[in-house]
Amino acid sequence: MTAPEAESLRVRPGPARRPAWRAQAPVVAVVALGGALGATARYALSLAWPTPPGGFPWATFWTNVGGCAVIGVFMVVITEAWAAHHLVRPFFGTGVLGGFTTFSTYAVDIQRLLDGGRPGTALAYLAVTLLAALAAVWAAAAATRGVLKPRPGPTEGTIPGKTAGKGEKSL
């Protein structure tokens, strides 16, 4: 027979855990779906706004800068203002915006500019895209925080629309 104290020290089996791959399957699925949507939108934009040979790749530039701005807004909204479903960030942040922004095409564009004898343009594109993308994330996040900043309401403990008279205390 065991002592009552020893009985409480025994390890009780917990609920069965799902294998790791089964827990991650929904995340992988929504990232893949979002990535397909983002990449399709990026490709459509590149078809609508093609880069002439040796020209500045404006479509890729604005895709990356605009996508980074949306990432700044999105991250503030889902981390500071809205309790999002656990699959929203992988779907939209990693999938859609990861598929939409295209730093691999950015690298190919730089190589094309170099191969086309435009090293100055390639260097400018390299630097300006990076700086503009980082600035876009920062500015969009800061602007979103400013918009979502709680507005000053009535003073705590008072009734809206009623001011305390002489000798009265606020609630």
NORJO-V657497 format. One record per run of one state. SS is the DSSP state (H for helix, E for strand, - for the rest). FROM is the first residue (numbers start at 1). LEN is the number of residues. If there is no record, write none. Layout:
ss=(SS SS)
from=(FROM FROM)
len=(LEN LEN)
//
This chain:
ss=(- H - H - H - H - H - H -)
from=(1 4 10 20 49 58 82 88 101 103 116 119 149)
len=(3 6 10 29 9 24 6 13 2 13 3 30 23)
//
